[in-house]
Amino acid sequence: MRDMHCHILPGVDDGARDLNESLRMLEAAKAAGVTSIVCTPHCRDPYFDYNAMWDAFELLKRHAGGFPLTMGFEVNHAKLMDLGMEWVDHLAFDGGHEFLLELSTRADKLMFNEYERTIFELQGRGYTVIIAHPERYRAVQQDIDVARRLVKMGCKLQASADFIAGGRLGKEKKPAKRLFEENLYSFIASDAHREEHYRYLERARREYSVRGAHFKV
C-alpha cells in the first residue's frame, strides 16, 4: 500500500519536526499497513526550500532501513503560478508521471476556470494530475459537481484520511462521504503531519472498504 501524500520529511514544513519524529512516523505508517511512501513536502509559502527538501529526503532515506521512499511535492497552485510552469518537471513525483496539485480551500467555482487551464497544461506535458483533498475546498463543499467536473477532465481525486475525524478544517467529513458515495475518489492518503495521523488512515481504509468504496492507496 502506497501512501502518496505525507509530510514526513524532517524540519522542512509543518510536518515532522526532526529526524526522530520522521522515524516515528515511518513506524506508524508500517503499523497502518503502508509499504511505500511518496514524501510530499509543501510547495507553498512559507515553507518551500527545494534544496533543503531534497537534503531532508536523502537524510531520511539513509535512516529508513531500506523502506521504499520516493520524492514528490504537494504543489500549491498559487505557488506554481509564482514559480512558473518551467518548474513542473522538478515538482512531479520523482521517476513517474504524477503531479499532486493543491487548490485554494477558499476558491469559488469561478476560480476553477483558472485551475482548468493549469490542469490541461499539466496533462499536455504528460502528467496525471492528482487533486489533493478536494473535500477541503469550499467550492466542492458547496457543489459536488465541481468534483465531478475535475474527474471528467481526467484528474484523480485524493482523500486525506483525517476527514474521518472531521478533517483539518472541521468540515470535511460530509463532503468526503458524498465523494465516496459517488466513487469519485481514486486515492486515499494519510496527509500525515504527525505519527498519530496514521491511525486515521487505518480507520478510513477499514471503514470505507467495508462500505464498498473503491479507491487506491
HELIX and SHEET records of a PDB file:
HELIX    1   1 LEU A   19  ALA A   31  1                                  13    
HELIX    2   2 TYR A   50  HIS A   63  1                                  14    
HELIX    3   3 HIS A   77  LEU A   83  1                                   7    
HELIX    4   4 MET A   85  TRP A   87  5                                   3    
HELIX    5   5 VAL A   88  LEU A   91  1                                   4    
HELIX    6   6 MET A  111  GLY A  124  1                                  14    
HELIX    7   7 PRO A  134  ARG A  136  5                                   3    
HELIX    8   8 ARG A  138  GLN A  142  1                                   5    
HELIX    9   9 ASP A  145  LYS A  152  1                                   8    
HELIX   10  10 ALA A  161  ALA A  165  5                                   5    
HELIX   11  11 LYS A  173  GLU A  181  1                                   9    
HELIX   12  12 HIS A  197  VAL A  210  1                                  14    
SHEET    1   A 3 ARG A   2  ASP A   3  0                                        
SHEET    2   A 3 SER A  36  CYS A  39  1                                        
SHEET    3   A 3 LEU A  69  MET A  71  1                                        
SHEET    1   B 6 HIS A  42  CYS A  43  0                                        
SHEET    2   B 6 GLU A  74  ASN A  76  1                                        
SHEET    3   B 6 GLU A  98  GLU A 102  1                                        
SHEET    4   B 6 THR A 128  ALA A 132  1                                        
SHEET    5   B 6 LYS A 156  SER A 160  1                                        
SHEET    6   B 6 TYR A 185  ALA A 189  1                                        
END                                                                             
